[in-house]
């Protein structure tokens, strides 16, 4: 039995740029640099820490619901994958 982690949906992957390993995430909730996230989809499942994110090519420390952010991801993500903030 693993430790129970709290996960809260914060967005969906809208696009993925293969050449630069950046996912575009449409946020439905707040996200900050330093948060730990889980990205899940039919063939995607990994966790990582948010090291940096951008809105319109500008680095931001946090983003709100409704924002579209660029996020460097350590593995391939796919359109429609769910992004969760985990505690």
matplotlib code that plots the C-alpha trace (Angstrom):
import matplotlib.pyplot as plt

x = [0.0, 1.5, 1.1, -2.1, -1.4, -3.9, -4.3, -6.2, -6.9, -5.3, -5.4, -5.2, -2.4, -3.4, -0.3, 3.2, 6.3, 8.5, 11.7, 11.8, 9.9, 7.4, 3.7, 1.1, -1.2, -4.7, -5.1, -8.4, -6.7, -3.7, -0.2, 3.1, 6.8, 7.8, 4.5, 4.7, 2.5, 1.3, 0.5, -1.8, -3.4, -4.0, -0.3, 1.2, 1.9, 4.7, 5.4, 7.7, 8.3, 7.4, 10.8, 9.7, 6.7, 6.0, 3.0, 3.5, 7.3, 7.6, 8.8, 6.1, 6.2, 2.5, -0.4, -4.2, -7.2, -7.8, -4.1, -2.2, 1.3, 4.3, 5.9, 9.1, 8.3, 10.6, 8.6, 6.4, 2.8, -0.2, -3.1, -5.9, -3.6, -4.8, -2.5, -2.9, -1.2, -0.2, 0.5]
y = [0.0, 3.3, 6.6, 8.3, 11.5, 14.3, 15.2, 18.1, 18.8, 22.0, 21.8, 20.0, 19.6, 21.6, 21.1, 19.6, 20.8, 17.7, 19.6, 21.6, 19.2, 21.9, 21.3, 24.0, 23.7, 25.3, 25.9, 25.4, 26.3, 28.2, 26.7, 28.0, 27.3, 24.7, 22.8, 19.1, 17.9, 14.6, 14.4, 11.5, 10.3, 7.1, 6.5, 9.2, 9.0, 10.8, 13.3, 16.3, 19.6, 22.8, 24.4, 27.3, 28.3, 30.9, 32.9, 34.5, 33.7, 35.6, 33.7, 33.8, 32.5, 31.6, 31.4, 31.5, 29.6, 30.6, 31.1, 29.0, 28.3, 26.8, 24.1, 22.2, 18.5, 15.6, 13.2, 13.4, 14.6, 14.4, 16.7, 16.0, 14.7, 15.8, 17.8, 17.5, 19.3, 16.8, 17.2]
z = [0.0, -1.1, 0.6, -0.4, -2.4, -2.8, -6.4, -7.8, -11.5, -12.6, -16.3, -19.6, -22.2, -25.3, -27.4, -27.2, -28.9, -29.5, -30.4, -27.2, -24.8, -23.9, -23.2, -23.5, -20.6, -20.3, -16.6, -14.7, -11.4, -10.0, -10.5, -9.1, -9.7, -7.1, -7.2, -7.9, -10.7, -12.2, -15.9, -16.9, -20.1, -21.9, -22.5, -20.2, -16.5, -14.7, -12.0, -11.9, -10.2, -11.9, -12.4, -14.6, -16.7, -19.3, -20.5, -23.9, -23.7, -20.4, -17.3, -14.5, -10.9, -10.9, -13.2, -12.7, -14.0, -17.6, -18.4, -21.0, -19.9, -21.5, -19.3, -19.9, -19.4, -18.8, -20.9, -23.9, -23.2, -25.5, -26.2, -23.8, -21.0, -17.5, -15.3, -11.5, -8.7, -6.0, -2.3]

ax = plt.figure().add_subplot(projection="3d")
ax.plot(x, y, z, "-o")
ax.set_aspect("equal")
plt.show()
